[in-house]
Amino acid sequence: MKKCLSTLILLLSFSAYSHPVIYKDGWVYWANLAPDMNSLRISYTPNPKYSLEVNSTWLQNLNEYRDYTFGFNYLFKRWLAKESQGNIYGAIHGGYYKDDRNDGFAGHAMLMGDWESRKHYSAASAMAFYYNDDVKMKYSARYGIAPYIAGMNTLQTWLIAQVEYFRANDKNPTFTPMIRFFYKNVLWETGANLKGDFFLTLMVHF
Amino acid sequence: MKKLIFTLLLLSFSSIAEEIQVHVPGMVCQMCVQGMQKQFKSVVENVEKDISVDLDTKIVTVKTKSEISDEDIKKRVQDAGYNAEKIIRVVKTQTLKPKALEVPKKVIEIKK
């Protein structure tokens, strides 16, 4: 049960690590795939300050858990330096969940910051997750490095290390190495944590 | 007289194209490229050819035949999530060949 819930939180955290708000009239189609879970997300950015998002998650091992949420993502601040940029985002999502035993309200709130140049990438986030009348907290951080500098419309590659701590599990932080590719409007990420939990994320921007 | 007719004929087949270069600090990834292409696509004929983003120099180059003001350029860059720091305009005259005058690209084999 705890493992499944942490998987759900892990899955939600991956959505946090793409830019939640993009350019005006931009759409993002996002899918997270793993052997026992799927998540789909669609977001629309009407204004470069905020975006709207619908989200659906399915977890086979958590009593056939499903949720359908609607969210609002906001760009609090963007710093633009000559060779880098930094961002602070917030998000609040709420909706309905259903499993074999219960149904009700599910929601999460997130605060995230990132900083990236063409060579280095870092991000940190804190997320509160509400489900089954309980609130769980999760903290995570990422650092990535590009093995080469890519130009416009060429394949961009990132080697990323992620550390996260899910307080409800009351154990050591989890380390997940991963690789990210970004070509034109398609981004995909794949990796596995040290326990062997594998995932694939696909994201397309329009 | 013939010269004048030829010049007028040539001018009737030419159009003014403008190359706009915008300096945009902070662009670091492919997402920035997508944003710029999205915001400027309505003023170009071919998004892939007419809009380019140099992530080294942080310069967005737009080749357009539309009239576009500095304010409009700044607004489009802001809609992509960035700020335009400097705008440089290069006006170019481009000669267009009418289709009727184009030489058909056909390979004729001559049998000996």
Boltz contact constraints between the chains, C-beta under 6 A:
constraints:
  - contact:
      token1: [A, 23]
      token2: [B, 35]
      max_distance: 6.0
  - contact:
      token1: [A, 23]
      token2: [B, 38]
      max_distance: 6.0
  - contact:
      token1: [A, 23]
      token2: [B, 80]
      max_distance: 6.0
  - contact:
      token1: [A, 23]
      token2: [B, 81]
      max_distance: 6.0
  - contact:
      token1: [A, 24]
      token2: [B, 79]
      max_distance: 6.0
  - contact:
      token1: [A, 48]
      token2: [B, 81]
      max_distance: 6.0
  - contact:
      token1: [A, 80]
      token2: [B, 25]
      max_distance: 6.0
  - contact:
      token1: [A, 80]
      token2: [B, 26]
      max_distance: 6.0
  - contact:
      token1: [A, 82]
      token2: [B, 25]
      max_distance: 6.0
  - contact:
      token1: [A, 85]
      token2: [B, 26]
      max_distance: 6.0
  - contact:
      token1: [A, 85]
      token2: [B, 28]
      max_distance: 6.0
  - contact:
      token1: [A, 116]
      token2: [B, 28]
      max_distance: 6.0
  - contact:
      token1: [A, 117]
      token2: [B, 28]
      max_distance: 6.0
  - contact:
      token1: [A, 118]
      token2: [B, 28]
      max_distance: 6.0
  - contact:
      token1: [A, 151]
      token2: [B, 55]
      max_distance: 6.0
  - contact:
      token1: [A, 152]
      token2: [B, 33]
      max_distance: 6.0
  - contact:
      token1: [A, 152]
      token2: [B, 53]
      max_distance: 6.0
  - contact:
      token1: [A, 156]
      token2: [B, 30]
      max_distance: 6.0
  - contact:
      token1: [A, 182]
      token2: [B, 30]
      max_distance: 6.0
  - contact:
      token1: [A, 185]
      token2: [B, 34]
      max_distance: 6.0
  - contact:
      token1: [A, 205]
      token2: [B, 34]
      max_distance: 6.0
